């Protein structure tokens, strides 16, 4: 008789908001290697819906999305009790001091610029989660 474990916990979810299919694909593959469950969101309403389904461990926000206020999204995540503590990684066009300051003041824990190193994103999610006492993987 086969026995299946009943105490298996699902991997922590990471919401990925981006319009770039290549970035979504690369992050999805790499985050799975970090034992995370990437959930791709193609617009802010999809991100809100996924966040309402249960608190994700992290959110990756692509600031290059046309017509999307990523700074406002980061602020909104910090305002709601269920997403206040998520690890927030912002993907920016460039890493100028003004852009970094704006993103971090809005609630991004870490920021990176294009081209994105998906492994760096996984490592930073793990690092910030560990600092907060939450186990990412």
NUTIPA-401046 format. One record per atom (N, C-alpha, C): residue number from 0; residue in three letters; atom name; x, y, z. Coordinates in steps of 0.2 Angstrom, whole numbers. Layout:
seq	type	atom	X	Y	Z
NUM	Ala	CA	X	Y	Z
...
//
This chain:
seq	type	atom	X	Y	Z
0	Unk	N	4	-6	0
0	Unk	CA	0	0	0
0	Unk	C	4	6	0
1	Unk	N	3	11	-4
1	Unk	CA	6	17	-4
1	Unk	C	4	22	1
2	Unk	N	9	25	4
2	Unk	CA	7	30	9
2	Unk	C	10	37	7
3	Unk	N	6	42	7
3	Unk	CA	8	49	5
3	Unk	C	9	53	11
4	Unk	N	14	57	11
4	Unk	CA	15	61	17
4	Unk	C	9	66	18
5	Unk	N	7	67	24
5	Unk	CA	1	72	25
5	Unk	C	4	79	28
6	Unk	N	10	79	30
6	Unk	CA	12	85	33
6	Unk	C	17	89	28
7	Unk	N	16	88	22
7	Unk	CA	20	92	17
7	Unk	C	17	99	17
8	Unk	N	21	104	18
8	Unk	CA	18	111	17
8	Unk	C	20	113	10
9	Unk	N	16	117	7
9	Unk	CA	17	120	1
9	Unk	C	23	125	1
10	Unk	N	27	126	-4
10	Unk	CA	32	131	-4
10	Unk	C	29	138	-3
11	Unk	N	32	143	-1
11	Unk	CA	30	150	0
11	Unk	C	29	153	-7
12	Unk	N	23	157	-7
12	Unk	CA	22	160	-14
12	Unk	C	25	166	-15
13	Unk	N	27	168	-21
13	Unk	CA	30	174	-23
13	Unk	C	26	177	-29
14	Unk	N	24	182	-28
14	Unk	CA	20	185	-33
14	Unk	C	25	189	-38
15	Unk	N	24	188	-44
15	Unk	CA	29	192	-49
15	Unk	C	24	196	-54
16	Unk	N	25	202	-53
16	Unk	CA	21	207	-57
16	Unk	C	26	210	-63
17	Unk	N	25	208	-69
17	Unk	CA	29	210	-74
17	Unk	C	25	209	-81
18	Unk	N	26	213	-86
18	Unk	CA	23	213	-92
18	Unk	C	28	209	-97
19	Unk	N	34	208	-95
19	Unk	CA	40	205	-99
19	Unk	C	40	198	-98
20	Unk	N	37	194	-103
20	Unk	CA	37	187	-103
20	Unk	C	44	183	-102
21	Unk	N	49	186	-104
21	Unk	CA	56	183	-103
21	Unk	C	57	183	-96
22	Unk	N	56	189	-93
22	Unk	CA	58	190	-85
22	Unk	C	53	186	-81
23	Unk	N	47	185	-83
23	Unk	CA	42	181	-79
23	Unk	C	45	174	-80
24	Unk	N	47	171	-86
24	Unk	CA	49	165	-87
24	Unk	C	55	163	-82
25	Unk	N	60	168	-83
25	Unk	CA	67	167	-79
25	Unk	C	66	167	-72
26	Unk	N	61	171	-69
26	Unk	CA	60	172	-62
26	Unk	C	56	165	-60
27	Unk	N	52	163	-64
27	Unk	CA	48	157	-62
27	Unk	C	52	151	-61
28	Unk	N	57	150	-66
28	Unk	CA	61	144	-66
28	Unk	C	66	145	-60
29	Unk	N	69	151	-59
29	Unk	CA	74	151	-54
29	Unk	C	71	151	-47
30	Unk	N	65	154	-46
30	Unk	CA	62	154	-39
30	Unk	C	60	147	-37
31	Unk	N	58	143	-42
31	Unk	CA	56	136	-41
31	Unk	C	63	132	-38
32	Unk	N	69	134	-41
32	Unk	CA	75	131	-38
32	Unk	C	76	133	-31
33	Unk	N	74	139	-29
33	Unk	CA	75	142	-22
33	Unk	C	69	139	-18
34	Unk	N	65	134	-21
34	Unk	CA	60	131	-17
34	Unk	C	54	136	-15
35	Unk	N	53	140	-20
35	Unk	CA	47	145	-19
35	Unk	C	42	144	-25
36	Unk	N	36	146	-24
36	Unk	CA	31	145	-28
36	Unk	C	29	152	-32
37	Unk	N	32	153	-38
37	Unk	CA	31	159	-41
37	Unk	C	24	159	-44
38	Unk	N	20	165	-43
38	Unk	CA	13	166	-46
38	Unk	C	14	172	-50
39	Unk	N	13	171	-57
39	Unk	CA	14	177	-61
39	Unk	C	8	181	-62
40	Unk	N	8	187	-61
40	Unk	CA	3	192	-61
40	Unk	C	4	197	-67
41	Unk	N	0	198	-72
41	Unk	CA	1	202	-78
41	Unk	C	-2	209	-77
42	Unk	N	-5	210	-71
42	Unk	CA	-8	217	-70
42	Unk	C	-9	218	-63
43	Unk	N	-10	224	-60
43	Unk	CA	-11	226	-53
43	Unk	C	-17	222	-50
44	Unk	N	-22	222	-54
44	Unk	CA	-28	219	-51
44	Unk	C	-27	211	-50
45	Unk	N	-23	208	-55
45	Unk	CA	-22	201	-53
45	Unk	C	-17	200	-47
46	Unk	N	-13	205	-46
46	Unk	CA	-8	205	-40
46	Unk	C	-13	206	-34
47	Unk	N	-17	210	-34
47	Unk	CA	-22	211	-28
47	Unk	C	-26	205	-27
48	Unk	N	-28	202	-32
48	Unk	CA	-32	196	-31
48	Unk	C	-28	190	-28
49	Unk	N	-22	189	-31
49	Unk	CA	-18	184	-28
49	Unk	C	-16	185	-21
50	Unk	N	-14	192	-19
50	Unk	CA	-12	194	-13
50	Unk	C	-18	192	-8
51	Unk	N	-24	193	-10
51	Unk	CA	-30	192	-6
51	Unk	C	-31	185	-4
52	Unk	N	-29	180	-8
52	Unk	CA	-29	173	-7
52	Unk	C	-25	170	-2
53	Unk	N	-21	174	1
53	Unk	CA	-17	172	6
53	Unk	C	-10	176	6
54	Unk	N	-7	178	11
54	Unk	CA	-1	182	12
54	Unk	C	5	178	8
55	Unk	N	7	181	3
55	Unk	CA	13	178	0
55	Unk	C	19	180	4
56	Unk	N	25	176	3
56	Unk	CA	31	178	6
56	Unk	C	34	184	3
57	Unk	N	33	185	-3
57	Unk	CA	37	190	-7
57	Unk	C	33	192	-13
58	Unk	N	35	198	-15
58	Unk	CA	32	201	-21
58	Unk	C	38	204	-25
59	Unk	N	38	203	-32
59	Unk	CA	43	206	-36
59	Unk	C	39	211	-41
60	Unk	N	40	217	-40
60	Unk	CA	37	222	-44
60	Unk	C	41	225	-50
61	Unk	N	39	224	-56
61	Unk	CA	43	227	-61
61	Unk	C	40	234	-63
62	Unk	N	45	239	-61
62	Unk	CA	43	246	-62
62	Unk	C	43	248	-69
63	Unk	N	45	244	-74
63	Unk	CA	45	245	-81
63	Unk	C	38	244	-84
64	Unk	N	33	242	-80
64	Unk	CA	27	240	-83
64	Unk	C	23	247	-85
65	Unk	N	21	247	-91
65	Unk	CA	18	253	-94
65	Unk	C	11	254	-90
66	Unk	N	10	260	-88
66	Unk	CA	4	262	-85
66	Unk	C	3	260	-78
67	Unk	N	8	257	-75
67	Unk	CA	7	254	-68
67	Unk	C	12	258	-63
68	Unk	N	9	261	-58
68	Unk	CA	12	264	-52
68	Unk	C	15	259	-47
69	Unk	N	21	257	-48
69	Unk	CA	24	252	-44
69	Unk	C	25	255	-37
70	Unk	N	27	261	-37
70	Unk	CA	28	264	-30
70	Unk	C	22	264	-26
71	Unk	N	16	266	-30
71	Unk	CA	10	266	-26
71	Unk	C	8	259	-24
72	Unk	N	10	254	-28
72	Unk	CA	8	247	-26
72	Unk	C	12	245	-20
73	Unk	N	19	247	-20
73	Unk	CA	23	245	-14
73	Unk	C	20	248	-8
74	Unk	N	18	254	-9
74	Unk	CA	15	258	-3
74	Unk	C	9	254	0
75	Unk	N	4	252	-5
75	Unk	CA	-2	249	-4
75	Unk	C	-1	242	0
76	Unk	N	4	238	-2
76	Unk	CA	6	232	1
76	Unk	C	8	233	8
77	Unk	N	11	238	10
77	Unk	CA	13	240	16
77	Unk	C	8	242	21
78	Unk	N	2	245	18
78	Unk	CA	-4	247	22
78	Unk	C	-8	242	24
79	Unk	N	-9	236	20
79	Unk	CA	-13	231	22
79	Unk	C	-10	226	27
80	Unk	N	-14	224	32
80	Unk	CA	-11	219	37
80	Unk	C	-9	213	34
81	Unk	N	-12	210	29
81	Unk	CA	-10	203	27
81	Unk	C	-4	204	22
82	Unk	N	-2	210	20
82	Unk	CA	4	210	15
82	Unk	C	9	215	18
83	Unk	N	8	217	24
83	Unk	CA	13	222	27
83	Unk	C	20	219	28
84	Unk	N	20	213	29
84	Unk	CA	27	210	30
84	Unk	C	30	206	24
85	Unk	N	27	207	19
85	Unk	CA	30	203	13
85	Unk	C	37	206	11
86	Unk	N	41	202	8
86	Unk	CA	47	204	6
86	Unk	C	46	207	-1
87	Unk	N	48	213	-2
87	Unk	CA	46	217	-8
87	Unk	C	53	219	-12
88	Unk	N	53	216	-18
88	Unk	CA	59	217	-23
88	Unk	C	56	221	-29
89	Unk	N	59	227	-30
89	Unk	CA	58	231	-35
89	Unk	C	63	231	-41
90	Unk	N	60	230	-47
90	Unk	CA	64	230	-53
90	Unk	C	64	237	-56
91	Unk	N	69	240	-57
91	Unk	CA	69	247	-59
91	Unk	C	73	247	-66
92	Unk	N	72	253	-70
92	Unk	CA	75	254	-76
92	Unk	C	83	256	-75
93	Unk	N	84	259	-69
93	Unk	CA	91	261	-67
93	Unk	C	91	261	-60
94	Unk	N	98	261	-57
94	Unk	CA	99	262	-50
94	Unk	C	101	268	-48
95	Unk	N	98	274	-51
95	Unk	CA	100	280	-48
95	Unk	C	98	281	-41
96	Unk	N	102	286	-37
96	Unk	CA	100	287	-30
96	Unk	C	93	289	-29
97	Unk	N	90	293	-34
97	Unk	CA	83	295	-33
97	Unk	C	78	289	-34
98	Unk	N	80	285	-39
98	Unk	CA	75	279	-40
98	Unk	C	75	274	-34
99	Unk	N	81	273	-32
99	Unk	CA	82	269	-26
99	Unk	C	79	271	-20
100	Unk	N	80	278	-18
100	Unk	CA	77	281	-13
100	Unk	C	69	281	-13
101	Unk	N	66	282	-19
101	Unk	CA	59	282	-20
101	Unk	C	56	275	-19
102	Unk	N	60	270	-22
102	Unk	CA	57	263	-21
102	Unk	C	58	261	-14
103	Unk	N	63	262	-10
103	Unk	CA	64	260	-3
103	Unk	C	59	264	1
104	Unk	N	58	270	0
104	Unk	CA	53	274	4
104	Unk	C	46	271	3
105	Unk	N	45	269	-3
105	Unk	CA	38	266	-4
105	Unk	C	37	259	-1
106	Unk	N	42	256	1
106	Unk	CA	42	249	4
106	Unk	C	46	244	1
107	Unk	N	49	245	-4
107	Unk	CA	54	240	-7
107	Unk	C	59	238	-2
108	Unk	N	60	232	-1
108	Unk	CA	66	230	3
108	Unk	C	72	230	0
109	Unk	N	72	228	-7
109	Unk	CA	78	227	-11
109	Unk	C	76	230	-18
110	Unk	N	81	232	-22
110	Unk	CA	79	235	-28
110	Unk	C	85	232	-33
111	Unk	N	83	231	-39
111	Unk	CA	88	229	-44
111	Unk	C	86	232	-51
112	Unk	N	91	232	-55
112	Unk	CA	89	235	-62
112	Unk	C	90	230	-67
113	Unk	N	87	232	-73
113	Unk	CA	88	227	-79
113	Unk	C	95	227	-81
114	Unk	N	98	222	-84
114	Unk	CA	95	215	-84
114	Unk	C	95	212	-77
115	Unk	N	90	209	-75
115	Unk	CA	89	206	-69
115	Unk	C	92	199	-68
116	Unk	N	96	198	-63
116	Unk	CA	99	192	-61
116	Unk	C	93	188	-57
117	Unk	N	90	183	-59
117	Unk	CA	85	180	-56
117	Unk	C	87	176	-49
118	Unk	N	93	174	-50
118	Unk	CA	96	171	-44
118	Unk	C	97	176	-38
119	Unk	N	99	182	-40
119	Unk	CA	100	187	-35
119	Unk	C	93	188	-31
120	Unk	N	88	188	-35
120	Unk	CA	81	190	-33
120	Unk	C	79	184	-28
121	Unk	N	81	178	-29
121	Unk	CA	79	172	-25
121	Unk	C	83	173	-18
122	Unk	N	90	175	-19
122	Unk	CA	94	175	-13
122	Unk	C	92	181	-9
123	Unk	N	90	187	-12
123	Unk	CA	88	192	-8
123	Unk	C	81	191	-4
124	Unk	N	77	187	-7
124	Unk	CA	70	185	-4
124	Unk	C	72	181	2
125	Unk	N	77	176	1
125	Unk	CA	79	172	7
125	Unk	C	82	176	12
126	Unk	N	86	181	10
126	Unk	CA	90	185	15
126	Unk	C	85	189	19
127	Unk	N	81	193	16
127	Unk	CA	76	197	20
127	Unk	C	72	193	24
128	Unk	N	69	188	21
128	Unk	CA	65	183	25
128	Unk	C	68	181	31
129	Unk	N	74	178	31
129	Unk	CA	78	176	36
129	Unk	C	79	181	42
130	Unk	N	81	187	39
130	Unk	CA	82	193	44
130	Unk	C	75	194	48
131	Unk	N	70	193	45
131	Unk	CA	63	194	48
131	Unk	C	61	188	52
132	Unk	N	65	183	52
132	Unk	CA	63	177	56
132	Unk	C	58	172	52
133	Unk	N	57	173	46
133	Unk	CA	53	169	42
133	Unk	C	57	165	37
134	Unk	N	55	159	37
134	Unk	CA	59	154	33
134	Unk	C	56	154	26
135	Unk	N	60	156	21
135	Unk	CA	58	156	14
135	Unk	C	58	150	11
136	Unk	N	63	145	12
136	Unk	CA	63	139	8
136	Unk	C	64	133	13
//
